[in-house]
Amino acid sequence: MKFAVLDFETTGTQATDDIIQVGLAIIDHDMTVSEVYSSMVKPGCKIPAFITGLTGISDADVKDAPELDDVMLDMIPLLEDAVLVGHNVGFDLGFLQRALDRTGYLPFTGRVLDTMDLLRIFFPNLPSYQLSMVSSSLGFQHDRPHQADSDALATAYVFLKCLEELDGLPLITVQRLSELFDNQDSDLGWYFDGVRMQREAQPVQDLDSHRFYRQLALKVGDWIDIPSAADERGNMPLEDTSFEQFIEQVKDNLRHLLPDYEERTAQNHMFDEVIRALTDEKHLLIEAGTGTGKSLGYLLPSIYHSVKTNERVMLSTHTINLQEQLRERDVPLLTKVIPFAFRAAVFKGRQHYLCLRKFEHKINTKEFQSPKEDVLIAAQMIVWLTATETGDDEELNMGNRGGDFWETVASDTDSCLGRACPWFKQCYYHRAKHEAGAADVVITNHSKLFTDIKAGHQLLPGYERLVIDEAHHLEDVAGKHLGMHMKYFTLVHPLLRLFKDSKNGQLAVLRQQLGSSGSERAMEWAIAIDNLYPELADVKEDWDKLNELLFALLPQRSDAGPGEAAQFTLRLLPDKKPEEWAHITELENRIHIALSQIIRQGEHIMGKIKESDDIVDTDGLVTDVTGLFKDLGSVRDDLRHFVKLDSTDTVYWYEANASYRSKSLQMYAVPVDVSEQLKEHFFDKKKSIILTSATLSIDKTFQYMIDQLGLKEAEQQGKLNTVMLESPFNYREQSLVLIPRDFPTLKGSVGDEHFVSMLVESLAESAQATRGRMLVLFTSYRMLKQVYEPLKAKLSTSEIAVFGQGVDGGSRTKLTRRFQEHPASVLLGTSSFWEGVDIPGEALTCLAIVRLPFQPPNHPLVEAKSERLKREKKNPFMKLSVPQAVIRFKQGFGRLVRTANDRGIVLIYDTRVIESYYGRHFLYSLPGPKMEHMYTRQMIPRIAEWLSDRPQETEAANQEGEQA
């Protein structure tokens, strides 16, 4: 078989655009690249500037190039009898067909394969499928991205790598892939079919590398064989070892393993404080600045204490990212340097784990909502099962539609068959739960901590000692979990999964099984299911009406631009209900009664089917349907709680955006104050809780956190220690804060023309002075959009790219990666970029803060907290708004200096930091950078001067870093 790997560079993406370069790599029967054909092509128009910027191809390059006719004459013999391959091949195929047509040839009718599809299937965990990213991940040189010959060659290597992966898969996996694409009428299906036949003709291959069960190949065996960490160790390795001796031994091992390892005073201090709190059974608030080595600072004492006392320690993070970092980076390192075996398990929320029973059912019945996309995701997962040890969705890059697919195959409590499930011993969720029960330290997240509380402590293994990292988020997560949050789709998803139409939905599948069983009783149940359909449709109709009514009540803000999330918000006050509330209550009552009836009838039918011997193989389906009825029950109860508006300690509100109207509706009922619940569930019950973060103090005191988290009593009783650890970085030398004192004041969330033009001007000049490498933090998405286009225009001649969150497609991770890869660029970000974004080194030299990050004072939760403070005769602005903004501000500032070698400038365009009585709280909370304020016009010379005046020790450190 011969493959022709094709890539075109063109003047644009439309059908009317012209080809300007061709690259064609030929892969011969022996699976080697035998020839690369490349040629410029003379287009019939000028090459747009942005295409020249992207490809490096200018009008001068194509001036004397051959015409399209001549190029096609060379290409056609190479395409003969070949399978056409391309990266996102639809684009190149379209241009090829138009070029053949234009030059008088017949269309290409051969087979076509897309490396994008193949990569998704065979490398399901790659973070990006962009060609240059894939090339570097797979270890290829792709030296000239967006040049057709280089792209074609890179695609050819990627294609061969995919075939190599396919070749290494067990036969059963290849058979499942072939079967999955059966009846798809796709060239991918044709190719898998050919590989299957070829493999079936060979002798049986290696059967020891995988576990084979129910026609699937798995990486892992039964989890019930995993012993506990203590049983595995057998002895007591720390019986006669003090913590000091343990730490010294670990440090010695670190020095041997990492030649550049240096002790950090702050980290040593953290070791001592954490072990003291764990041993003395005290709570601890410990602020650890950037560079302290916080993760090891709590991991080592936790592991020591757990192994020494044989008592589990629970660790909780706010983000999955940090959980993954602990799993992928910190725990493997500690495994090498701790002188005895220990076990650290990661345990996430149940919805992160694949349910093998549901997945098996889905691929066997081919119950796909959007067949083309879903078949690819299913294929990706069949291959992933041969490699995953966790079944955790974070390992998969499923693309934009993956979330809907995952929801149908994720593990959940209500549809779990437990020990009756044929997959029980292989189950990923039960494996993770068992591993957590057998581990010394368990790494979970804040959400799971609160889900466990709501489930009566049935989810996490028991623990008396808890470390909470990223603890500045604890109050917020507690509010969300101890309260209620419901979206429009919270009810729509279970309704549609039960019944979409007579062929789609779990009830429809069960109905078909009953109908074909021939049993009389089964026919009765089938008719009973038929009777549920109109009732489910009525509920959906009433739910739509209710959401439309609620949307109509929202105040339509005049300054809201389309696409901005949650422009419209309405707080509901129990004693001042809107006039229309009676109508809403009536609709809610109708939904409540209808759902109660559906659930009662549905559960009755499911119970009968379960007890019956007439119908075989329906256990899983019946359990899934019963689980969906339970979901409907909890939505019914949450809706009643929301509509009743009967608690004075709860803030009720809902929000939506203009683009998706009532379908974007989100309802909230959140406790005004969670400090009492945190005290009751955690600080009163647990022996020791350590809360850590880089941002816990305000004005060098922890009082705000102590009040918010319910630690007052612990403090009074002497059960709370507080420690502030300085960052080891030399901020005076490494960072400069500049404040333009004559900058206009911004009123409201949107900048006026004068403010925006001055901001764009200053940002553009600063970006040129720092050669891009600039992150600009906004507090409003509308303001970001106001700045994006004019800034892009200003910088268009200087070859500095501008990326905008929400404007350029892609997640935060993708945007951050593009920013790091592009040596000269400016990244504009809003809320999620203020923290958790790690851009060490030269990639980030300048951080601009457009406004101090105050929460909108009219946000319902802020409003309710402010009212409570006023009733207590306290100043809400100083007691709530300023502390919250200071913590956010410190997080934002923390993006700049991430290592001892980083050096950079912070521009603060909000003059309130130097003009207002509360501004000092912001500046005083920073870790000691050099601060200067001046006129706007003086800033650029100062930036240039400071960047050129690099301290010698930083230069030396950088040279060392480069050599290393």
C-alpha positions, 0 to 999 in steps of 0.5 A: 500500500502506498500513501501520499501525504499532502499539505497545501499553503493557501491565500486563505481558507475559502473555496475562492482562495489560491494555493501558494505552496505544495508539499507531498511526502510519499510513503512506500510499501516498506513504510518509509518516506521515499520521496518529498515533492515541494513547489511554490505555486503562482497565485492569481492574487496578492498574498495577504499580510497575515498569511505571510506572517503565518507561513513566511511566504511573500509575493516575492517568493511566488513571483517566478513560481510555476503555474498551477497547471505545471504543478498538477502535472508533476503531482498527479503521477505521485497520487496514482494508486495512493491513499491520500493522507493529511493533517485535518485532510478535509482542508487539503482535499477540498483544495486538491479537488478544486485544483484538479477541476480548474486544471481539467483533471478528473476528481481524486476518488481514492481512499483518504485518511486523516492523521487528526483522527488517527492521533486522537485514537492512538494518542488519546492523552496528547494535550493538543493535536496541533501539528507542531505540538504533536511533532515535539511530543512525539520527538520529531524535528518540525523546523518550519511549521506552516511551510508545505514541505515541512508540514507534509514530512512532519505529517508523514512521520506522525502517520507512521507513528500512528501505524506503529501504535496500531501495530502494537495493539492486542488483536482483540482491540483491533477487532473492536475498532474494526467492529466499531466502524462497521457500517460507518462507510468510512475510509478509517473503517476500511483501513481498520478492517484490512489491518484486522484481517491481516492480524487474524492471519498471523499466529497468536501474539503476546497475551501477557501484556494485557488483561482480557475480559469481555472482549476488551483488553485492559492494562490492569488486573483485579483491584481486590488483590491490592494489599494495604500499605502497612501490610506490604511494608510488614515492619515499622520503618520509623519505630526508632527514627525521629522526624529530624533524622527522617528529614536529614536522610531524605535531604541527603537522598535528594542531594544525590538524586538532584545535583542542583538541590538546595535547602530552603530555609522557609521549607525547613520551617514549614516541615517543622510547623506541619509536623508539630501541628500533626503531632500536637493535634492543632490546626495550622494556618501557614502562608507559604510564598512562591518558591517555598516548595510548599508541596514537599513542605506538607507531603514529607511530614504527612507521609512521616506521620502517617507511616509512624502512627499508622494513621491516614492523612488526607490531602486536599487541593482546589484544582485537579491540576495540582492533584495531577502535579502531586501525582505526576511530579512530587509523589514519584520524586518522593518514592525515590528519596524516602527510604521505605515504601509508602503509598499515596493514592489520588481519589477524585469525584466519582464522575471522573472515573469510567464505568466499564459496564456502561461503556461496554453497553454503549459500544455494543449497542452503538447508542451514539448521539452524533455517530461520526464524532462519538465513534471516534471518542469510543475508538479513542477509549477502546485504545486508552483502556489498553494503557490506563491504570486509573480510568480517569477522564483527565488522561483523555483529550476528547475534544469539544463534544467529549463532555456529553459522551463522557456523561453517559459512561461515567461512574455514578452512585445511582447506577452502580450495581456494586458486587453484582456488576460483571466488571466489579473487580476491574472497576476503576472507581472501586479501584481508586476507593480501595487504593485510597483505603489502603494508602498512607496519604490520600490526595483528594480535592475540596469538592470531594471533601464536601461531597463526602460530608453531604453523603454522610462520610461514605465516600472518603476513607476515614481520616483525623488529619487533613492538609488543605492546599490552595486553602484561600478557595475553601470558603467558596467551595464550601458555599457551592457544595453546602448550598444548591446550584442547578442549571437548565440542563440539570433536568434536561440531561436526565430527561433526554437520557431517559427518553429522546424519541421512540428509538433513543434514550435508555427507556426506549432501549429497554422498551425494545428489549421488552417488546422483543422478549415475547413475554406477556408480562414484558408487554405489560411493562412495555405499555407502562413505559409507553405511558411515561413518554408523554408525561416526560414530554410534559415535564420538559415543556413545563421546565422550559416555560419555567426557565423562560419565565425566570429569564423574562424577570431578569433585569436586562443590563444596558451595558451587557455585550453578547457573549459575556457570561452571566450578564443578567443576575437577579437576587431573590429576597424571601420577603420581597418576592416578584409579583410573578412568583405565584405563577412560577410556584404554580409551575414548580408545583406541576413539575413536582407532582408530575416528577413524583408520579413519573419516579413512582411509576418508573421505579415500580416498573423497574422493580418488577423487571428486576424481580422477573426471570422472563427477561435476561440481560437487563440488569445494567439497563434497569440500574441505569434507568433507576439511577436516572429516576433518582437524578430526577428526584434530587432535581425535583427536591432542589427546585422546590428548595429554590422556589420556596425561598424560605431561609433567611440564612441563604442567598437565592439568585439566578443568572443567565446570558444574552446569547443562550437566554433561558437555556443558560439559566443557573439557579443558586441557593448558597449559605451567607456564612459557612464559617459555622458549618466549617467549624462543625464539620472540620475544626471541631471534629478533626484532630489537626487541619493544616491550611496552606496557600501563597495568599492567606494573610492581609496586612501581615495578619490572618484575621480575615481567614480566621473569621471566614473559616470558623477558626475563632474558637480554635484560636481562643482555645489555643488550638490554632497556630499561624505562620507566615513564611517569606518567599526565598526569592529576592523580589527587590532585585527580581521585580519592579512595580510601576504605577502611572500616577496620571492615569485616568480613573475608570468608572464602571466595568467598561472603559470610556474612550479616553481610558481605553485609548490611553490603556491601548497606547501604554500597553502597546509601548510597554509590549514593544519595550519588553518584546511582548512576553506580557500578560494583561489581567482584566477584571471584566471580559467586556473590557478585554474585548474593548482593548483586544482589536485596537491593541492588535492593530497597534502591534501588527507592524511589530510582529508581536502577536496578541491572544485574548481569552474568549476571543481566540479559541481554546482553553486557558491551558491552550492559550497559555501554551500558545503564549509560551511558544510564541516568543513575542506575544501579549496574552489578555486574560480575565478571571481564571488567569489571575491564579493557577497559571504558571509561566516561568522564565523568559516567556513572561517578563511583564504583568499588567494589572488593569484594575484592582480585582474587586468583586462586583458589589452587586453580586448577590452573595457579596450583597448578602454578606455586606448586609450581614456585616452592616447588621453587625455594625462593621464596614463591609467594604473594609471587612469583605471587599478589600480583603477578597480583592487583596487576596486576588491581587496577590494571586495575580502578582504571583504570576510574574516571579515563578523561579529564582531566575525570573525577573519582571515588571508589574504595571498597575493601571489602577491609581487607587493603589496610591490615591485611596485610603485602602490602597496601601493594603494592596501594596503592603501585601506584596512580598517586597518588590521595588515600587515606583510611581511616575507619569505615564510618559516616563514608564517606557524609559524606566522599563528599558533602563530596568531591563537592561540593568540586569544584576550580575548574580541573575545573569550568572544564575541564568547562565548556569541554568542554560548550561544545566 
